[in-house]
Structure formats: structure tokens, C-alpha cells
Amino acid sequence: MILFVAVALIALTAGKTACASGDELLLQLNKELLQSTEASGSLPNPSVHIALRLSTHHNLLKESQNLNQLKTKLHDDIQSSINDMKPVVGRLALYVLALKASCQDLSSFTLSVNEMSEPLLTHLKKELETEKRNIASKQRPKTNYYQYSLGILALCVSGVRVSSHISHKLIHAVQHGQIKHDVSLCIDSHAMAGMALQCLKDARTTVNNEAELNKALATIKKKLLESERADGHMGNEFSTGLAVQALLAMGSYVKEHANSVEAMRADARKGTYHNPMAISQILPALQQRSYLDLKSKDCHDEDDSLIWNVLPVQPEVQSNVLVHVHVEVVKATGLISDFLVDVPSGSSLLKALTLLQDQQIGFTFEKEESLWGPFLSRVNGEWARQSDRRYWKISSDGNALKEGMGDYKIDADQKITIKNIDY
């Protein structure tokens, strides 16, 4: 009996230790997201705000300040894009979800369209109509199915009826294998489509064919489960968060995806998720929540126990070790150009390309900002943009990069291939 009690106490203590360790990890991720909101010179990220608001622990003052940044800087940026006639469905949808996460009255937010004031949700519906027409004429959205799904999800979570014509296009795309791109992006897109369609089903939104809706959801679930690797990640380290969110939203129990959850925890402890966008997608999943939980978000009597202090920015340590980088640029015509540059070990790809541009005539590049950080838009005078259904695919020694150019670190000799491809 004494032995039994001793073993039981050890097990209980171990369980508490594991739980505390898990709690500490979640708190650390929360603090890293709060730290990211202090970044100057960049647009506030609505995905970060959503994750903070879905979290168990809060710093309500910092979250309120971040909300105000969204309502000014991000709002103005979306308005500017509309003025320039650029598609905004993805950013607008995330903005709507972020406002919903803070229980804001969405009817009080407007945009200026053709010198007329228009509610956010009304404009989001119009953006989706434009996307739908593009699918009808060109068999693809003007943007992509990830943003299309995000737009449907934002309307549904906000209690707005989604046209059956719009939902049918997404269901059809799932069933006919039209959601495709890079492997990890495909998992991201299927996950977002799963949450959007599940929201429609839960809301009992009218669709053209309910059996087809259920079939599409089953197809998505199958694709997500089949994407699980031996290490537990689905697609890759950066698509697992959304995949788990989607599976939870579609009714799976968290214990069914224990390997995927542990894989995210392990990578979080290793520092893999240093990009705020990546953290914002895994944090809800680690707390067994998804974007669908925003539909019933209650902002009363919230915890306000998260203590956070501004951390000093650590200067980048300059390595004395140089590594050799062979940069190969493949234009849309197939024309290949080769360049060589030596960079300090540990440099980001962005820094490496900047050094290459500074040191050698014949190589130039331009970048644009996104919620994931900077991405290549123009190399050696040639564009590869979403509006042209093209992008610069970057590989290292033949393996496609999982991270963006600002996050990927070069710590050994390698060949970087930058190829202009369509999708």
C-alpha cells in the first residue's frame, strides 16, 4: 500500500510538472505575440490579435492598444488598396475576424468605395462576388482559395448569410482537386476551406446540395489526415497549426491529433516558430481552439493576468565565419543566371540577397511586405506577382524553403534557386 501511494504521488507530481511546463510554453508564446505588436514600421497583424483574443490569458491593455492600431493603420492600408483597385479579400477577412475577436460592433466600421461609405461586411461580400465571377470565367479565384475561404469564414462567423453560389464554388473546388499549389500551402488552403465550410454547416446556411457539402468536408479531413508526417506535422511545421484547428473545428477530438500537438510543442520549444504569423496559427490549436470559436466569443469577465514587459531588441551577432552561396535565377522564359556571394554564417536569405545586390552588377531584387514578412516580387527586372498568378519559388539545394526570405537562415554552403513559376 505504501509503495502504491508513493507511485501515485510521483505520477501526480509528474502530471502537474508536465501541465505546468505546457502552461509556461503557452504563456511564453503569448508574450512573444505581445512583443511582436511593438514592432515599428510594420502593419499590425490581425492574425496576431485573433490569437491573443482566443487565448486563455490576456493583457487587456496591450490587446486594446493593438486593436486601436488595427482600426487605424490596417484599416487605412485596406482603404488604400481599395483606392488602387487591388483585391483585399484576405486582409479584410482577417480584419473582420480580429474585430469580432474583440466583440466590436462590425456595423459601425465602414470603407469608402466610389466616394460612398460602405460597411466592412458589405464590401467583403462584394469582394467574394468578384472572386466568384473570376472562378466562373477562369476556373480560379482572382486571389486564391485560401483567401476565398477566409472571406467565407469571416462572413459566417459574423452571422452574415453566405450566398449558396459562393459556397458552391468552394465545394466544387474541393471535390475536383482545384485547391492546389505548393504542398504546405495546399494544406493551409484545405484547412481554411474546412473551417469555412464547417461554419456554414453549423450555421445551417443554405447550400446547393447538403450532401455535397458533407462530402467536401470529408474530403478535406481525409487530405489533412493523410498529410501527417512521421514526426506528427501535417504538411510541414508551418501548416500544422491551421490543420489541427480545422480538424478540431470539424469535430475531431484533440487526443486524435496528440502527435501533431506534441510536434508543435516540440518545435515551439526549439524556437522554430519565431515568426509572429506562425505563432498566431499554432497558439489557438495548442489551446484546443479554432477560428470558429470567434462566433461565440464573449468579452466579459476576461482574465487579465498576463504580465509582460518590453524586451530589449537583441542586436544581430555578426559571425566571422563566411559561407559560400550560389544563387541561381530562373526567369519565366527559362533563362538562367548564376551569381556567387559570401555571407556571414547565420545570415538571413534577405541579407544574403542584399549583399549580393550591393556587390555584383547584374543582380537586383525588390520585395513587398506581407503578414508573413517580406517576399520577393521582382528579380533582375522580372515581376512575379499574385495579380499575374506567378511567384518566385525559392529552393535550397533543390528543397523548397519552408520559411520566408526574412526568416530563413544560411548557416552552410548551399545553392539557392529563385524560379519564376505560375500557379
N, C-alpha and C positions, 0 to 999 in steps of 0.2 A: 504493500500500500504506500509506504514511504517513497519507494522507487517510482511508483506510478505518479504520485503527486509531484515529485521532483521533475520528472519528464514533462508533465503537463505544464508546470510553471516555466520550464525552459522554452517549450513550444509557444506559450502565451507571450513570453518576453520577446522571442524571435519574431512573432507575428506583429507585435507592437513596433519593434525596431524597423521591420520592413515597411509597415504602414507609415511610420514617421519619415523614413527615407523617401517614400513616394510623395508624401506631403511636401517635404523640403524641395524636391525636384519641381513640383508644380509651382511652389512659391517662387523658386528661382526663375522659372520661365515667365511667370507673371512680372517679376521685377525687370527681366530683360526686355519685355514688351514695353513696360513703362519707360525704361531707359531710351528705347528707340523713339519714343514720342518727343524726346528732347532734341533730336537731330535737327540741325538748322539747314536751311537751304533746300529741303526736300518737302514734297507734298505730304500731308498727313495721310496715313494709310487706313482706309475704312475697315480692312480685314483685321488689322491690329485692334481697332476699337471693338469690333464684334467679339473677338476672342476675350478681351478684357471683360466685356459685359456678360459673356456666357460663363465666366469663371466663378468659382465659389467665393474667392476672396477679392476684395476691392480696395482701392484707394480712390474714394469718390471724388476728391478734389482734383487729382490728376486726370481722372476719366472725364470730369466736367470740362477741364481745360482742353483736353484732346477733342472733345465734342465740339467746342467752340471753334477750334482750328478747322475741323471738318466743315462746319457750317459757313466758314469764311473762305479759306484757301482752296479746299477741294471743290466747294460749290462754285467758286469763281473760275476754277480751272475747267470744270464741266461746261459752264456757261461759255467760256472762251472757245472750247471745242465745238459747241453747237453753232456759235457765230461763224466758225471756219468751216462749217458743214462736215465735220468729222463724226464718225459713229462714236457714241458714248455708252452703248447699252451695258457693257461690263462694269465700268466705273460707276455709272448711275445706279445700277442694281446694287452694288456693294454699298454705295452711299445710302440708299433707301434702307438696306438691312442694318446699317450702322445706326441710323436714326431710330429705326424700330427697336434696336437693342437698348436704346436709352429711353424708350417709351415716349418719343416725341410725336406730336400731332402732325402727321405727314401732310394733311390737307393745308397746313399753314406754310408749306415750302413750295416756292414757285421758281420757274425759269422763264426767261424772255425768249420767245420764239416768234420771229417775224414781227417784232415790235409789239407782241401781245404777251400778256402774262399767262403762264400755263402751269398747272400743278405738276409736281415731280412725277407722280404716278401716271398722270395723263400722258406726259411726254415719254415715259418708259413704255407705255402701251404702244405709242406711235413708233418708237424705235423698233419694237418687236414686230410691228406690222411691216416695216421696211425690210427687216431681216427675213420675214416670211415670204415677201414678194421676191426677194433675191433667191431664196431656196426654190420657189416655184419656177423662176426663169432660168436659173443657172445651177440648180441642184446643190446649192450650198449657201450658207448664210453670208451676209456681207462681211461679218467678222469671223466667228467660228461657233461651233456648237457648245463650247464651254460658256461663252458669254450669252448665247441664246438661252441656254438652260438657266444661267444665273438670273437673267431677266424674268423668266417664268417663275422661278423660285421667289424672287423679291415681290412680285405681284401677289403670288399666292399667300406668302407669309403675311403680307399686309392686308389680306382679306379682300383683294380685288379679283373679280372673276376673270379668268383667262379664256380667251376665245378658243373654241374647240378646233378651229382651223390652225391656230398657232401650236397648240399641244399636239395635234395630229402630225405636224411636220417633224417634231422631235421624236414621237413614237415611231414614225416611218423611218427616220434616220437610224434609230437604234436597231430596228428589225432588219434593215437592209445593209447594215455594216458601213454606214456612211460617216460614222464618227471615227475618224482615223487621222493619224498624224504620226508624231514620234510616239514610241511605246508608253513612256511615262505620261506624256500629255494626253494620250488616249485614255489612260486610267483616270486621270484628273477629270476629263470631259465626261466619261461614263459615270463617275461618281457624282458630279454635279447634275447630270441628267437624271440619275437615280433619285436624288433628293428633290428635284423639281417635280418629277412625275409622282413620287410618293406623296408630296404635299397636295397635289391635285386629287389624288385618290382619297387621302384623309379628309379633304375638304368636300369630297363628293362633287367635285366640279364636273360638269357635263363634258364628256368626250365623245368623239365619233363612234368609238367602239370600245366598251369597257374591257372586253376580253383581250383586245389588242394592247390596252394599257397594262393589264396584268402580265401579258406575255413579254412586253418590253421590260418591265421591272424584273421579271425572272431572268431575262437575257442579260441585263446589266449585272444582277447579282452573280450570275454564273461567270461572267467575264472578270469581275473583281476577284472572286474566289480563285479562279484559275490563274490569276496574275501573281498569286502569293509565291514568293521565292523560298528557298530552303531556310533563309535567315529570318523569315517572317514578314519581310517587307512586301508590299503589294505594288508592283511596277518598279519603283525604286524608293529610296529613302524619303524623297520629297513628294511622292504621290500617296504614301501610305495614310497620312492623316485624313485626307479627304475620302479615301476609300473606306476607312473604318467609320468615319462619320456617316457615309452613305449607307453602309451595311447596318449600322445601329438605327438609322432613320427608317430603314426598310424592315425593321422588326427583328434583327438578329440580336442575340444575347452577347454581352461583352465577353463572356467566357469562351464563346465560339471563336473569338479572334484574339485570344490571350497571347499567342505567339507574335502577332502583329503589334499589339500594345507593348509587349516587352521589347520588341525590336526598336520601337520609337523611344522608349525609355532609355535603352542602352545607347542609342545614338545621341540622345539629348545629353546624357552624362558625358559623352565623349566630345561634346561641343559641335557636333555635325550641324545642328540647327542654329547657326549664328545669324542667319538672315531672318529679320522680323516676320516676313511673309510666311516663311516655313514654320516658325514657331506658332504663328496665328492659326495655322491649319492643324497642327498636332495637338495644341493645348485643349481645345474642346473634346477631341477624340479621347485624350488621356483622362478626361473627366466624365466620359460616357455621355457626351452631349454632341449635338449637331446643329446645323443652321436651322433645322426645323423647330428647335426649341425656342427660337425667337418668336414664334407665333403666339406662344402663351407667356412671353416674358413679363414678369411683374417687377416693377422697380421700387416697391415699397419694402421697408424694413430690411434693407440690404446690409450685409456685412461691410464694415469699413475698417478692417483690422490690418490691412496690408501696409506695413511701414516700409517706406522706400526713400532713399537719399540719392541725390545726383552723384553718379560715379565719375571720377575724372577720366577723360579720354586718354587711353594709353597710347603713347607715340609708337609708330611702327618701328620695330627694331630692324636696322639695316644689316643684312648678312654680308659677310666678307667673301662668302663662297659664291662663285658665279656658275650658272648652269647655261648650257647651250640650247637655244630654241630655234628650231627650223620651222618657219611659218610658210605654209603653202596656201595660196589664194586661188580658188577655182571659180571663175566667173560663170554666168548663166550660159555663155556660149561654149564653155568647156576650156577656155583659155586659162592656162596655169602660170602663175608667177611664184617664184621662190625667194625667200629672204632669210637671213640669219641674224640673230641678235643674242647677246649675252646679257643675262639679267641676274640680280641677286637672288639666291635661293629663298623661296618663300614669298616671292613677289606675286601679286595678283596678275591674271591674264591682262586685265585692263592696263596695269602698269607696264607690262611687257610690251603691249602694242603701242603704248605711248612712247616708250624708249625707242622702239623700232621706228616709229614715225619721226622722232626727233633726230635719229642717227642716219637714216637712209633715205635718199631720194628715190621716189618710185612707190613708196607705201604711204597711203593716207587712209584714215578712217574717221567716221563720225558715229556718234552714239545718241541714243534717246533714252529718256528715263521711263521706267515702268514701276509698278508696285513691287516687283521682284528686284529692282535695281537697274543699272544701265544695260542696254543691249545694243548690238551692232545694227546700224541702219544703212550705212554706206561704206563701202570699202573700195579704194582705188577708183573712185568716181562712179561706182555702180551701186544703185539702190536695191534693197531687198526689204520691202515693207508689207505690212498686213494688207494695205489697200491694193497691193499688186498680187496678193496671195503668194508671197515669197518670203523667205527668211534666210539668214546666214546660219547654216548649221556648223557648229564648231566641234571638232573632234581632237582628241589627244591620242596619238599613236593608233588611230583607227577606232577609238572608242568615243562615242558621243558624250559630251560633257553633261553631267547631271546638274551642275551649278552654272550661274551666270558669270559673265566675264569679270565682275567685281568681286565675286566670292571664290572663284577657282584659283587655287594657289599652285605655283610652279616650283616644285622642290627637287626636280631632277631633269636631266637632258631629255628632250622629247620633241616630237613633231606635231605642231598644231596645224590642223587643216580647217580652213574657213571656206565653206562652199555655199554658193547661192543656189538654193533649190526652191521648187514650188511645192504647194500643198493643196 
